[in-house]
Amino acid sequence: MKILDRYILTSFITTFASVFIILFFIFVLQAIWLFIAELAGKDLDVWLILKFLAFYAPKIVPLVLPLSILLASIMTFGNFAENYEFAAMKSSGISLNRAMRSLTIFICCLSVVAFFFANNVIPKAEYKFLNLRKNIVQRKPAMAIVEGQFNAIGNFNIKVDKKSGENGEKLTGVTLHKRAPQAANATIIRSKKGLLKSNEKSNLLQLELYDGYYYEEINSKKPSERIKKPFAKSSFTKQIMNIDLTMLNSNDMNEEKIANTNTMLNISELNYTLDSLENTYVKESKSITDNIAQRYSSVLTGPSLHRAKNVNTDTITKKDSIPDNILNLVASKDDKARILEIATNNITSSSYILNSGKDQLYDKTKNINGHWLALYDKFVIAFSCLLMFFIGAPLGAIIRKGGLGLPIVFAVLIFIIFHFINTFGRKLAGENGIPPFLGSWMSSFVLGPLAVVLTYRATNDLGVSISFDWLTSPFKKLFVKDTTDDLPILNLDTVRIGDTEEWENLKALDNSELINLVKNSVQLKHSKDYRKKALKILEIRGITQEELEENNNLYNIEFLKSEFLYNKQKISSNIALIAYIILAALSINLLNGKMGTALPALLCLIVFYITVFKSAQSISRIGKILKEKTCPGIILQIMLSLPFYPILYFYNKSLLKKILARHNYKF
């Protein structure tokens, strides 16, 4: 290894190790803060807490590693550029590509290590972490209740709005669902307050409820009454419930029972599980389809329909002989009522089967997507290391700043974008909105072109220039002053007189033709030099620019003003149309109660009315210059703009086109 490669590699590894340790420590502190409620107040020894954090730590690596590489790359290469070390390298014939070679090999090796770490270490650590976390929670069941969500304790699902007290034993807003798979009745208990009492030596958790209601569903044997969903309701001032915790309290801290989640599996296990899940999904969907088909067949051939008297079912099943009103085949009113009841029951039953089947398949699809995301994430972690390096290294060389100032700003900004896109893509893929492959790789697809552009520009010494003129120039043009009233007298001393073909052609023209050429040079699309030569010939013939200006022949003011106003109207009308579309979208959100869009909607409304006024003003001024009638006026356009602006937009466009065509003006 050459001295330069060793120097660059040493500088990077030193910075990378420092950044990684600091960020890792910060995220571990976040984990302590996140799980402080589960660790505090449970008489856990230090070794168990360290074990808890050690099992959680591998989950942090996919977040810390790319950010560390990005920040270390920007800092290292920023220091090289700031201290003119890159300038020394380039003067010696060493390009940025050559300087990055040793680090590229190192990052590739680090990506391979990250892949194997994600495939082997993280799943095992996740398995250990979740089991240890469950065992810690079960040590004191009173602490197992988390605010705002249902918690399974004994035979109950318990939800509380708020916990208070020294050990969280005082509950507010308690909701209990009794879990009894063998029973058909559903039991729900709601109370305003509750108190938990437990003893480590006892297998019973005592729950005292105050000021609440008791709901129990009543199942009737009659289907007609079952549709009404009757239930019994009773109130109480105090109720004591004992929850059996025998199974929970007989746990060992080293016992491991939780398994079978996608984050605990490596690639081979995920492939096997995905194959099973997809086969199950196909069988389940086929089973639902066959069930619906069998039910439809039983409607026509089953005994229910044949119980109706005087019904010719052979006629019903013949396709070409079905009448418009099938009930006309039945003579008795009782039979008609019975057939309608059978049809209603079958439709209700089929609808229930379809909806429940749809929900089941949707849950299975989400589960499959979750496994695919877990599979792709192992590759995304490895690729993100390369991606962040090829963003950070050229960016550091471009900004030429090292240390902990500007590099941290860029690194955090880029990583937030990366993490946000990654989280958004995963959530969308998890809900079956997009394919899991796209959800996992979305952040890489978005930031990949940035890495290519930065690397290309840095290696070619092009730098990065960010310009927002394309965004601000249309708004600037709205307020540009009309300079057609103050056009200058040109200096003709620099015009070269010579026997060129262009000069001879101009000399062959008479004065009126030259004057027309000078006046309408913009409309005729002549160059400025060509116009100056025509003015020079007129000056030689004794016709000065002052005389032409007095006779309104130096410039075609009418055409120039019309062109200026036409361009201004075009820009203002386009901005108004865009503002109108955005305003319509924001108004829908406001109608749906999303008040967060009120301020953007107000800003869009202001921009809309300003640009509508500018557009109408330009049309009115064009009409006055060309002595044409323009309708509607400015005030009427503003009044009609908000509900009917798209119509007004195309009307104004057509009106200007006709007016300018009558004067042979083309812009």
Secondary structure, DSSP 4 states (H G I P E B T S, - for coil): --HHHHHHHHHHHHHHHHHHHHHHHHHHHHHHHHTHHHHTTS---HHHHHHHHHHHHHHHHHHHHHHHHHHHHHHHHHHHHHTTHHHHHHHTT--HHHHTHHHHHHHHHHHHHHHHIIIIIHHHHHHHHHHHHHHHHHHSGGG-PPTTS-EEETTEEEEEEEEESTTS-EEEEEEEEE--TT-S--EEEEEEEEEEEE-TT-SEEEEEEEEEEEEEE---SSHHHHTT--EEEEEEEEEEEEEE-HHHHT--TT-------GGG--HHHHHHHHHHHHHHHHHHHHHHHHHHHHHHHHHHHSHHHHTSTT--HHHHH-GGG--SSGGGG---HHHHHHHHHHHHHHHHHHHHHHHHHHHHHHHHHHHHHHHHHHHHHHHHHHHHHHHHHHHHHHHHHHHT--TTSHHHHHHHHHHHHHHHHHHHHHHHHHTTSS-HHHHHHHHHHHHHHHHHHHHHHHHTT-------HHHHHHHHHHTPPP-GGGPPPPP-TTPPP---HHHHHHHTS-HHHHHHHHHTTTTTT--HHHHHHHHHHHHHTT--HHHHHHTT-SS-HHHHHHHHHHHHHHHHHHHHHHHHHHHHHHHHHHHTT-GGGHHHHHHHHHHHHHHHHHHHHHHHHHHHHHT----S-HHHHHHHHHHHHHHHHHHHHHHHHHHHHHTT---
